[in-house]
């Protein structure tokens, strides 16, 4: 393993420790460490080795304060630190620290989640997009799936599978298509900022229930849910008419 690959596998805080102890490393190693930090978005202001490395700042006094090693954070049940405010920001940016990570400094009476500290802005998400701007294309596709299979059944698809003793394969295809479209809808809702964890699983077991809950939680537009329910009943109604 070459040096570049070696440093790429290290945590961001470990790379900063190397920079602080630059006298123990070769010039080539230090340059590789700096390049690795820069590739992670940690811009280094001071390229010399006589002082601590820090982020860019237009305000010198603020920069000095941000470089003070006052923060401790928990990682895998261990205390880590002290590190500076700028180093905390870099660890957040590189996902070493997440919103549930506990941090502490002497002004605090106890450890607290970083999302409830002065760094809370890093973990503040924008609100969900307005429901009127939601794209319901996957919900409508999910609602119309029974119609697609009903049309295929009219052309004898189900009888073909049944006659070849592979009716189970027919149902498996239908289930996989339902799950695929439901999964696409789930991903879109999450990207739109909606919390659907408590009710999204209905889409695997009972699609009509999922669509009704979806409508009640989001846009109050029950059209796709009603259409799906009607289409689910359509084959049974059709068979009743044939046998009447």
Residue pairs with C-beta under 8 A, 6 or more apart in sequence:
3 28
3 29
3 32
4 32
4 36
7 15
7 18
7 29
7 32
7 33
7 36
8 36
10 18
10 36
11 96
12 37
12 40
12 42
12 87
12 90
12 91
12 94
12 96
13 80
13 83
13 87
13 91
13 96
15 33
15 36
15 37
16 37
16 53
16 83
16 87
18 25
18 29
18 30
18 33
19 30
19 33
19 34
19 37
19 52
19 53
20 52
20 53
22 30
22 49
23 49
25 33
30 49
34 44
34 47
34 53
37 44
37 53
37 90
38 44
40 90
40 93
40 94
41 90
41 93
41 94
42 55
42 90
42 93
42 94
43 55
43 56
44 53
44 54
44 55
45 53
45 54
45 55
45 56
45 57
45 63
46 52
46 53
46 54
52 67
52 84
54 63
54 66
54 67
54 84
54 86
55 63
55 66
55 86
55 89
55 90
57 63
57 66
57 86
65 85
66 84
66 85
66 86
67 84
67 85
67 86
68 84
68 85
69 81
69 82
69 83
69 84
70 82
70 84
70 85
70 105
70 106
71 81
71 82
71 83
71 84
71 85
71 87
71 88
71 103
71 104
71 105
72 79
72 80
72 81
72 82
72 83
72 103
72 104
72 105
73 79
73 80
73 81
73 83
73 88
73 91
73 97
73 101
73 102
73 103
73 104
73 114
74 80
74 101
74 102
74 103
74 111
75 96
75 101
83 91
88 97
88 103
88 114
88 119
89 119
89 122
91 97
92 114
92 119
92 122
97 103
97 114
98 114
99 113
99 114
99 115
99 123
100 113
100 114
100 115
101 113
101 114
102 111
102 112
102 113
102 114
103 111
103 112
103 113
103 114
103 117
103 119
104 110
104 111
104 112
114 120
114 123
115 123
125 193
126 193
127 193
128 192
128 193
128 194
129 192
129 193
131 218
131 219
131 220
132 219
134 189
134 192
134 218
134 219
135 188
136 219
136 221
136 224
138 181
138 182
138 184
138 185
138 188
139 185
139 211
139 214
139 224
140 224
140 227
141 181
142 178
142 181
142 182
142 185
142 203
142 207
142 210
142 211
142 224
142 228
143 207
143 211
143 224
143 225
143 227
143 228
143 231
144 227
144 228
144 231
145 174
145 177
145 178
145 181
145 207
146 228
146 231
146 232
146 234
146 235
147 231
147 234
149 157
149 174
150 231
150 234
150 235
150 238
152 158
153 159
153 235
157 170
158 167
158 170
161 167
161 169
161 170
162 170
178 203
178 207
179 203
179 204
182 203
182 204
182 207
182 210
185 203
185 214
186 196
186 200
186 203
189 196
189 200
189 218
190 196
194 217
194 218
196 214
196 217
199 210
199 213
199 214
199 217
200 210
202 209
202 210
202 213
203 210
207 228
207 232
208 225
208 228
208 229
208 232
211 224
211 225
211 228
212 222
212 225
214 225
215 221
215 222
215 224
215 225
216 222
